[in-house]
Amino acid sequence: MMQKEIDVTALGELLIDFTENGVSSQGNALLEANPGGAPCNVLAMLGKLGKKTAFIGKVGNDQFGNMLRNTIESVGIDAESLVIDDKVHTTLAFVHTYPDGDRDFSFYRNPGADMMLRKEEVSLDKICASKIFHFGTLSFTHAGIRTASQYAIQCAKEAGALISFDPNLREPLWENLEDARKAIEYGMECCDILKISDNELTFMTGEKDYDKGAVLLQQKYQIPLVCVTLGKDGSRAYYKGLTIKSESFLQKNTIETTGAGDTFTGCMLNTVLDKGLDNLTGEDIREMLRFANAGAALITTKRGALRVMPEKEEIESLLEEQTE
């Protein structure tokens, strides 16, 4: 991996996830304000693994925006390129949790500050100093942030950074799902590393045979490393003709699954940073998937994600328990 001072810079949404946390004495649902947003969740996990990270995005000049800035700084994410908007409020998401830990999102984002980032507000210094640039499609739902994101991606490619992409499809945020499909296609055309969930894979390929769908995408877009997350069924990786599968680490005390995919992505990128992308072995990938699956399992036992990413020692301990 090239000598650059920042391991990963991410661009995208930073928001508050209001997560259900019991019922009041009056019978009303209690909501906990958890800092969130997929790109910063990924960076927070990387920070737990000792990596240097930076974030590019926008929040409102309100109590939630101030809370988010303080939070990402507290977990070690460089916040110099976080823009504060005086006119638009911080984006909010309300998370409804089902008994099995799965969830639905309702977004208050019309507009929300994260979608108002402009091209001229993108920090080229951070991007050019980064080994990996990471993004998702919430940065493509509206024209201004889409232009800013495309500019950032092209600058990252020109600077020699690896491009990491997680579609993170949130259907309610798209007026037209065909636009979502085009955004995901753009991301796959640009990326060197793709993390995609089972439902996103089916959305893009129509395939419920995940191996077939993943290889189809990998060959069409020439993506060196593709990882597919399958929830309770673990994960799979596709690299240089190899297909490697890894089981999940189901937890009895799972609360909700918010951030599980982001935790996985952070762990995955950590392996790429440590070992490079060009010469991974089958064993490297197998260890990467097991470590990422363990991290993702642990985050499901907590509410929220950004502030409560698992420690490296917690992940290693879970791995040891499973091998005994």
C-alpha positions as CSV (number, residue, x, y, z in Angstrom):
1,M,0.0,0.0,0.0
2,M,1.4,3.4,-1.0
3,Q,2.8,5.8,1.5
4,K,0.1,8.3,2.3
5,E,-0.8,9.8,5.7
6,I,-4.5,9.0,5.7
7,D,-5.6,5.4,5.5
8,V,-9.2,6.0,4.4
9,T,-11.2,9.1,3.6
10,A,-15.0,8.6,3.2
11,L,-17.6,11.0,1.8
12,G,-21.3,10.9,2.5
13,E,-24.0,11.1,5.0
14,L,-23.6,11.8,8.7
15,L,-26.9,11.8,10.6
16,I,-28.8,10.9,13.7
17,D,-30.4,7.4,13.9
18,F,-33.3,7.6,16.4
19,T,-33.5,4.0,17.6
20,E,-36.2,2.4,19.7
21,N,-35.2,1.9,23.3
22,G,-38.1,0.8,25.4
23,V,-41.4,2.4,26.4
24,S,-42.0,5.3,28.8
25,S,-44.2,5.1,31.9
26,Q,-46.9,6.7,29.8
27,G,-46.7,4.0,27.2
28,N,-44.8,6.1,24.6
29,A,-41.9,4.7,22.6
30,L,-38.6,6.0,23.8
31,L,-36.1,6.9,21.1
32,E,-32.3,7.1,21.6
33,A,-30.4,9.6,19.4
34,N,-27.5,7.5,18.0
35,P,-24.9,9.2,15.8
36,G,-24.8,7.3,12.5
37,G,-24.3,7.3,8.8
38,A,-22.7,4.4,6.9
39,P,-19.5,6.1,5.8
40,C,-18.6,7.3,9.3
41,N,-19.5,4.0,10.8
42,V,-16.9,2.4,8.5
43,L,-14.3,5.0,9.6
44,A,-15.1,4.4,13.3
45,M,-14.5,0.7,12.9
46,L,-11.2,1.4,11.1
47,G,-10.2,3.7,14.0
48,K,-10.7,0.9,16.5
49,L,-8.2,-1.1,14.4
50,G,-5.6,1.7,14.6
51,K,-6.2,3.3,11.2
52,K,-6.1,7.0,10.4
53,T,-9.3,8.3,8.8
54,A,-11.0,11.4,7.6
55,F,-14.5,12.4,6.6
56,I,-16.0,14.7,4.0
57,G,-19.7,15.7,4.5
58,K,-22.1,18.3,5.8
59,V,-24.3,18.7,8.9
60,G,-26.6,21.5,10.0
61,N,-25.7,24.2,12.4
62,D,-28.0,22.8,15.1
63,Q,-27.7,20.7,18.2
64,F,-27.5,17.4,16.2
65,G,-24.8,18.7,13.9
66,N,-22.7,19.8,16.8
67,M,-23.3,16.5,18.5
68,L,-22.2,14.6,15.3
69,R,-19.0,16.7,14.9
70,N,-18.1,16.1,18.5
71,T,-18.8,12.4,18.2
72,I,-16.7,11.7,15.1
73,E,-13.8,13.7,16.6
74,S,-14.1,11.7,19.9
75,V,-13.7,8.4,18.0
76,G,-10.6,9.7,16.1
77,I,-12.1,10.7,12.7
78,D,-10.5,13.8,11.2
79,A,-13.4,16.3,11.0
80,E,-11.6,19.2,9.3
81,S,-13.6,18.6,6.1
82,L,-17.0,18.4,7.8
83,V,-19.0,21.4,6.5
84,I,-21.5,23.2,8.8
85,D,-24.6,24.5,7.0
86,D,-26.5,27.4,8.6
87,K,-29.6,27.0,6.4
88,V,-30.4,23.3,6.3
89,H,-30.9,21.0,9.3
90,T,-29.0,17.9,10.0
91,T,-30.4,14.7,8.4
92,L,-32.4,12.5,10.8
93,A,-33.4,8.8,10.4
94,F,-35.9,6.9,12.5
95,V,-35.2,3.2,12.9
96,H,-38.0,0.7,13.5
97,T,-36.6,-2.6,14.8
98,Y,-38.3,-6.0,14.3
99,P,-38.1,-8.9,16.8
100,D,-35.3,-10.6,14.8
101,G,-33.2,-7.4,14.9
102,D,-33.8,-6.4,11.3
103,R,-35.0,-2.8,10.7
104,D,-36.7,-0.2,8.6
105,F,-35.7,3.4,8.1
106,S,-37.8,6.6,7.9
107,F,-35.7,9.6,6.8
108,Y,-36.2,13.3,7.5
109,R,-34.2,14.6,4.6
110,N,-36.1,16.9,2.3
111,P,-33.7,18.5,2.3
112,G,-31.1,17.3,4.9
113,A,-27.7,18.9,5.3
114,D,-25.8,15.8,4.0
115,M,-27.4,16.1,0.5
116,M,-26.4,19.8,0.2
117,L,-22.6,19.2,0.0
118,R,-21.3,21.1,-3.1
119,K,-18.4,20.3,-5.4
120,E,-16.4,23.3,-4.2
121,E,-16.7,22.1,-0.6
122,V,-14.9,18.8,-1.3
123,S,-11.5,18.7,0.4
124,L,-9.0,17.6,-2.3
125,D,-6.1,17.7,0.3
126,K,-7.7,14.8,2.3
127,I,-8.5,12.8,-0.8
128,C,-5.0,13.1,-2.3
129,A,-3.5,12.1,1.1
130,S,-5.6,8.9,1.3
131,K,-4.8,5.3,0.4
132,I,-8.5,4.4,0.1
133,F,-11.5,6.5,-0.8
134,H,-14.9,5.1,0.3
135,F,-18.5,6.1,-0.6
136,G,-22.1,4.9,-1.0
137,T,-25.1,5.8,-3.0
138,L,-26.9,8.1,-0.5
139,S,-24.5,10.6,-2.0
140,F,-26.2,10.2,-5.4
141,T,-29.8,10.8,-4.6
142,H,-29.8,14.5,-5.5
143,A,-28.0,16.5,-8.2
144,G,-25.6,18.7,-6.0
145,I,-24.3,15.9,-3.8
146,R,-24.0,13.6,-6.9
147,T,-21.8,16.1,-8.7
148,A,-19.7,16.6,-5.6
149,S,-19.3,12.8,-5.1
150,Q,-18.4,12.2,-8.8
151,Y,-15.8,14.9,-8.5
152,A,-14.3,13.4,-5.4
153,I,-14.2,9.9,-6.9
154,Q,-12.4,11.1,-10.0
155,C,-9.9,13.1,-7.9
156,A,-9.3,10.0,-5.7
157,K,-8.6,7.9,-8.8
158,E,-6.3,10.5,-10.3
159,A,-4.4,10.6,-6.9
160,G,-3.9,6.8,-7.1
161,A,-6.2,5.9,-4.2
162,L,-8.1,2.6,-4.2
163,I,-11.9,3.1,-4.5
164,S,-14.2,1.3,-2.1
165,F,-17.9,1.2,-2.7
166,D,-20.9,0.1,-0.7
167,P,-24.2,0.7,-2.5
168,N,-26.1,0.9,0.9
169,L,-29.4,1.0,-1.0
170,R,-32.2,2.8,0.9
171,E,-35.2,2.6,-1.4
172,P,-37.4,5.3,0.3
173,L,-34.7,8.0,-0.5
174,W,-35.1,7.5,-4.3
175,E,-37.9,9.0,-6.3
176,N,-37.1,6.5,-9.0
177,L,-35.4,3.1,-8.4
178,E,-33.9,3.3,-11.9
179,D,-31.9,6.2,-10.8
180,A,-30.7,4.1,-7.9
181,R,-29.7,1.4,-10.3
182,K,-27.7,3.9,-12.4
183,A,-25.9,5.2,-9.3
184,I,-24.9,1.7,-8.2
185,E,-23.7,1.0,-11.8
186,Y,-21.6,4.1,-11.6
187,G,-20.1,3.1,-8.3
188,M,-19.3,-0.4,-9.6
189,E,-17.6,1.1,-12.7
190,C,-15.3,3.1,-10.5
191,C,-14.5,0.8,-7.6
192,D,-11.7,-1.6,-6.8
193,I,-13.4,-3.0,-3.7
194,L,-17.2,-3.7,-3.6
195,K,-19.1,-4.6,-0.5
196,I,-22.7,-5.5,-1.5
197,S,-25.6,-7.1,0.5
198,D,-27.6,-10.0,-0.7
199,N,-30.7,-7.9,-1.5
200,E,-28.6,-5.3,-3.4
201,L,-27.0,-8.1,-5.4
202,T,-30.5,-9.4,-6.4
203,F,-31.6,-5.9,-7.2
204,M,-28.8,-5.4,-9.6
205,T,-28.7,-8.8,-11.2
206,G,-32.0,-10.5,-10.7
207,E,-30.0,-13.4,-9.4
208,K,-30.8,-15.3,-6.2
209,D,-27.8,-17.5,-6.8
210,Y,-25.4,-15.2,-5.1
211,D,-22.3,-16.8,-6.5
212,K,-23.6,-16.4,-10.0
213,G,-24.7,-12.8,-9.4
214,A,-21.4,-11.8,-7.8
215,V,-19.2,-13.3,-10.5
216,L,-21.5,-11.6,-13.1
217,L,-20.9,-8.2,-11.5
218,Q,-17.2,-8.8,-11.0
219,Q,-16.6,-9.8,-14.6
220,K,-18.8,-7.0,-16.1
221,Y,-17.2,-4.2,-14.1
222,Q,-13.7,-5.7,-13.6
223,I,-13.8,-5.3,-9.8
224,P,-10.7,-7.0,-8.1
225,L,-12.4,-7.8,-4.8
226,V,-16.2,-8.3,-4.3
227,C,-17.6,-9.2,-0.9
228,V,-21.3,-10.1,-0.4
229,T,-22.9,-10.0,3.0
230,L,-25.7,-12.4,3.7
231,G,-26.9,-11.5,7.1
232,K,-27.4,-14.6,9.3
233,D,-25.9,-16.7,6.5
234,G,-22.4,-15.0,6.8
235,S,-20.5,-13.6,3.8
236,R,-18.6,-14.5,0.7
237,A,-15.7,-13.1,-1.2
238,Y,-14.7,-13.2,-4.8
239,Y,-11.1,-12.6,-5.8
240,K,-9.0,-13.7,-8.8
241,G,-11.2,-16.7,-9.5
242,L,-11.5,-17.7,-5.9
243,T,-14.9,-18.0,-4.1
244,I,-14.6,-18.1,-0.3
245,K,-17.4,-18.5,2.1
246,S,-17.6,-17.8,5.8
247,E,-20.3,-18.5,8.4
248,S,-21.8,-15.8,10.6
249,F,-21.3,-15.6,14.4
250,L,-24.9,-15.3,15.5
251,Q,-25.4,-13.7,18.9
252,K,-28.1,-14.6,21.4
253,N,-28.3,-11.0,22.6
254,T,-28.8,-9.3,19.3
255,I,-30.7,-6.1,19.6
256,E,-30.7,-4.7,16.1
257,T,-28.6,-4.9,13.0
258,T,-27.9,-1.2,12.2
259,G,-24.2,-0.8,11.3
260,A,-23.4,-4.5,10.8
261,G,-22.6,-4.1,7.2
262,D,-20.5,-1.0,7.9
263,T,-18.6,-2.8,10.7
264,F,-17.9,-5.6,8.1
265,T,-16.7,-3.1,5.6
266,G,-14.3,-1.4,8.1
267,C,-12.8,-4.8,9.0
268,M,-12.5,-5.8,5.3
269,L,-10.7,-2.5,4.4
270,N,-8.4,-3.0,7.3
271,T,-7.2,-6.3,5.7
272,V,-6.6,-4.5,2.4
273,L,-4.7,-1.8,4.1
274,D,-2.5,-4.3,5.9
275,K,-1.9,-6.8,3.1
276,G,-2.6,-4.8,-0.1
277,L,-5.1,-5.7,-2.8
278,D,-2.9,-7.3,-5.4
279,N,-1.6,-10.4,-3.8
280,L,-4.1,-11.7,-1.3
281,T,-4.1,-15.4,-0.6
282,G,-7.1,-17.6,0.0
283,E,-6.1,-17.8,3.6
284,D,-5.9,-14.0,3.8
285,I,-9.4,-13.7,2.5
286,R,-10.7,-16.4,4.8
287,E,-9.3,-14.7,7.8
288,M,-10.6,-11.3,6.6
289,L,-14.2,-12.7,6.3
290,R,-14.1,-14.4,9.7
291,F,-12.8,-11.2,11.4
292,A,-15.4,-9.0,9.6
293,N,-18.2,-11.4,10.4
294,A,-17.2,-11.5,14.0
295,G,-17.1,-7.7,14.2
296,A,-20.5,-7.4,12.4
297,A,-22.0,-9.9,14.9
298,L,-20.8,-7.9,17.9
299,I,-22.3,-4.6,16.7
300,T,-25.7,-6.2,16.6
301,T,-25.6,-6.5,20.4
302,K,-25.6,-2.7,20.8
303,R,-27.9,0.2,19.8
304,G,-26.4,2.4,17.1
305,A,-22.9,1.9,15.7
306,L,-20.7,4.9,15.3
307,R,-19.9,5.3,19.0
308,V,-19.9,1.7,20.0
309,M,-17.8,-0.2,17.4
310,P,-16.2,-3.3,18.9
311,E,-12.6,-3.3,20.1
312,K,-10.1,-5.4,18.2
313,E,-9.7,-7.5,21.4
314,E,-13.4,-8.2,21.5
315,I,-13.4,-9.5,17.9
316,E,-10.4,-11.7,18.5
317,S,-11.9,-13.1,21.7
318,L,-15.1,-14.1,19.8
319,L,-13.0,-15.7,17.1
320,E,-11.1,-17.7,19.8
321,E,-14.4,-18.8,21.4
322,Q,-15.5,-20.2,18.1
323,T,-12.4,-22.2,17.4
324,E,-12.3,-23.9,20.9
